[in-house]
Each structure stands twice: as C-alpha cells, then as structure tokens.
Amino acid sequence: MAEERRKRATEAFFGRRHGKRLRPKQDAALSALLDHSLIKLNVASPDPATLFSKPVEQVRLEIGFGGGEHLLKELTRFPGTGFIGVEPFVNGMAKLASAVDEEGGVPANLRVYNDDATVLLDWLPEASIAGIDLFYPDPWPKKKHWKRRFVNRVNLDRFARVLKPGARFRFASDIDTYVDWTLQHCEAHPAFCWQAESADDWRLAYDGWPGTRYEAKAIREGRTPAYLTFLRV
C-alpha cells in the first residue's frame, strides 16, 4: 500500500529531473550531501526535529529550492531551526551541494529530499512543520496545463495537515496568473488566511530575502514578483 501511494504521488511530478551533466567536483559534492543529509522514507515518520544531528527548535520546509540561494541564507540566519530542502531536479541539488561544500561542509540544520514533495508531505507527521516556502514554482503558463500546478486543493490539504497552527505558507511568483490562482485556492481553503494589510505586503520581498537568479531574470524581462504569505489557522 505504501508503494502504491508513492507511485501515485510521484506521477504528479511533471518537471525535469536532469539537466546538464555534472562535472566531477559537482558530482562528488552531491554524493557527499546525499550521503550525509538525504531523508529516507523507508521507516515510520518520526518527529522531524529528530532528523537533525543537533537539537533544533522547529522545522521548516522549502519545496523546489532551485539553486538554493534562499535556503542557504535561511540556514545561516536561523541556526536553531531545522530546514528540509526538497528539489527533485538533480542540477539544483548539485548547486546546493557545491555551495555547502565551499562553505566547509553540510550544516547540521539541513536535511534534503530529492524526490516528489508530495511523498514527503504524506510521510511527515501531522502538525509537525513550522513553515512551508514555495518560491517560483513551475508556472505551467498554458491554461491546459494549469492542473499541473503544485498549488491545488489536494496539496493545500497536505500543507494544512503538516503545518502547525499559526505556521506560515509563503509563495512567490512573477507569473500573474499563478499568483491569482494561488490567492483563489488559498482563500477558498478553510485552513489558510492571507496575511496582507497593504500592497507592500505582497510587493516587497520577505525579510532577509537574498533574491535568486531566476527572480533577477524575471525582473530584467519586465515581470514583477509577488510575495504572498498565508497563515495556517
């Protein structure tokens, strides 16, 4: 039954898993990161705080961290928080691995998962996560592909199950239709409340936001990012 759930969930992932071939140094860094920090789901789900090599006060999750710019910044800003970074794209995981290797090794407050985030979400215990970040996910801009967007009722149900009351779900995108889509889906979901009192609340980047290469490209091309924050009520 667990394998059937895994297969169904993985079938929901539509993005690429591989890009350019890794250089030997990248490949070595990736192997070291996965050997040290990869979460394996072949055991019953524990309190996620116990996944880390040192005590952490809470655990946050970043889904689709890309090159890892934001995740790396948060690891340093909040050393007492455990972070789980999810990235099925091999080259993205390799970028993170190379960055932590250059900084002296894998931080004690980092764990990673390199497969479909829905599988991890279904494995995590209820009310165990202090925050979920989903930044610049694949927008699937063609209307016929909107059903592939990660934000949907089923995944919001997953978020609601694992998030602690008062935890935040943060979403950033430069695609207007996906921003509107996310607002509509979250406003229709009873577990989430949009945290915005003025336009600055979605126009200004999050506190400590380092920017990303993708975001810089979007701005150069004239697309304006939006930064949404939803509270788990």
N, C-alpha and C positions, 0 to 999 in steps of 0.2 A: 504493500500500500504506500509506503514512504517513497519507494522508487517511482510509482505511478504519479504521485503528487509532484515529484521532482521533474519528471518528464513533461507533465502538463505545464508546469510553471516555466520551464526552460523554453518551451515552444512559444512563449510570449515574448521572448527576446528577439528583436529584429535587426539589431545593429551589427556592424562588423566586429569580428574578434581579432583579426590580424591586419597589420599594415606592412610597412617596410620591414625587411629582415633585420634583426637586431645585430649590432656589432658585438664582438666577443666580450668587451667590457660591460656592455649593457646586459648581455645575457647572463654574465656572472653575477652582476648586481641583482638582477631579477631573481635568479636562483637563490641567492642569499636571503633576499627579502621574503620569498615564499617559504623557504625552509624555516625561517625564524618566526614569521608572523601570520601565515595563512591559517584562516579559520577552517576547520574541517567539520562537516556536519554529520559525521558517522557516529555521533554519540548524542545522548539526550541533551537538550538545550539547557545550559546552566545559567545562573545569574551572569549576565555579560561582563560584570565588573571582575569576575574571576578569570576572565580570559587573558588578563594583562599580567606582566611579570612583576609589577609593583602595584600597591593599592591605589585605586582611583575613586574619586568621589562620585562620579557619574559617567555615563557612556553616551556618546553622540555618534550619529551615523551620517556619512556623506555618500550619496549614491551617484555614481558616474563622475568621479573626481577629475577626469581628463588628465592633464599634465601634473596635477597635484598641487598647484600653486596655493589654493586656499587651504587645503588640508595641511600642508606643511606649515603655513603661518599659524593655523589654529593649534597645532601640536606644540608650538613654542609659546603661544600666548596663554594656553591653559594646560600647563604640565600636570595638573591634578585631575584632568579629565581624560578618560579613555576614548579614543577615536577608532571607529571601524570605517575603513575606506573601501568602497565597492567599485570595481572597474573591470568589466569583462574584456575590454579592449587591451590586448597584450602590450601594445606600444605605449599606452597610457600608464599601465602598471610599471613598465620598464622605466619610464621617465621618473616616476616617483622613486623607484628603486635606486636609480642613478643619483638622484638628489640626496637621498638619505645616506647613501654610501659616501658622497662627497662631504657630508656633514659629520661623518665619523661613525656611522652605523645606525641601525634601526632604533628609533626612540622606544622607550619602554611603554609609552602610552599609545602605541599604534598596533592595530591588527588590520588585516586586509582580507578581502574575499574577491575572487576573480571569476565569478560566475553570475548568473541571473540574480538580481537583488530580491526578486520575489521569493526565491527559495530560502534565502537568508531570513527574510521577514517572517516567513511561515515557521521557521525554526526558532526564532527568538521568543523568549517568554513574554507573556502579557505585561504591559505597563513597566517595561524594563529600560526604555531608552529616553534620554533627556532632550533629544533634539534630532531632527532629520533635515539635512540640506540636500536640495536637488537643484543644481545650478547649470543652466544652459543645456538641458537635455535635448536629445534629437527632436526637432520640432515637427517632423513629418508634415511639411507645409501643404502638400496636396490634400484636398478635402477627403479624397477616397482613402487616405492613409491615416486620418485623424484617430481612427480606432486603435492605432499602434502607439499612440502617445502614452507615456508612462503614467501621467496623471489621469486616472479614471476612477469610477466608483469602487471597483474591486481593490485597487491599490490604496485608495484612501481608507478603505475598511482595514487593510493591513496596517497602514500607518496608525490609525486610531487604536488598534489592538495593542501595538507595541509601545506607543508613546505614553509616558506618564501624564497624568492630569497637570495642566499648566505648561507642558513642554511645547516647543515651537517647531512648526514645519516651515522652512524657508525655501522659496522658489525664486529663481532669477532667470530671465529670458529677454532676448532682444526681438522676439517674434510676437507682434501684436496679437495675432490670432491665438497663440498659445497662452499668452498672458490672460486674455479674455476667457479662454477655455478653462484655465486653472481657477480663475475667480468664480466662474459659474459653477464648476464642480465642487469647490470648497464651500461656497455659500449654500449649496444645496445639501451639503453633508452635515448632519446634526452634531458631529464631533468637532467641527472646526469653526473658528471665528476669525475673520480677517482683522488684523491689528493695524489699522490705519486711521489717523485723525486728520491728516492734511496730505496734500500732494507730495510733500517732501518725504513722507513715509514710504513711498514707492519709487520716487525719483532719485533719492540719494542712496548711495551704496551702504551696505551694512558697516557697522563699526569695525574697524580693523581690516576692511576689505582690501586685499592686495591687488585686485584686478587679475585678469587672465589673458592669455594670448588670444583666445577666441573672442573675448569681450573687446579687446583693443581692435581687432579686425572688424568687428561689427560696428564699432563707433566710427572707424575710418570710412566705412561704407555707408554711413548715414543712418544706421539703426540705433534707436535709443533703448537702453536696457531698462527693465523694470525689476524692482526688488520687493517681493511680497513676503509678508510674514503672517502665518496663521497660528492661532493658539489652540491647543488641544483642550477643549472644555470638559 
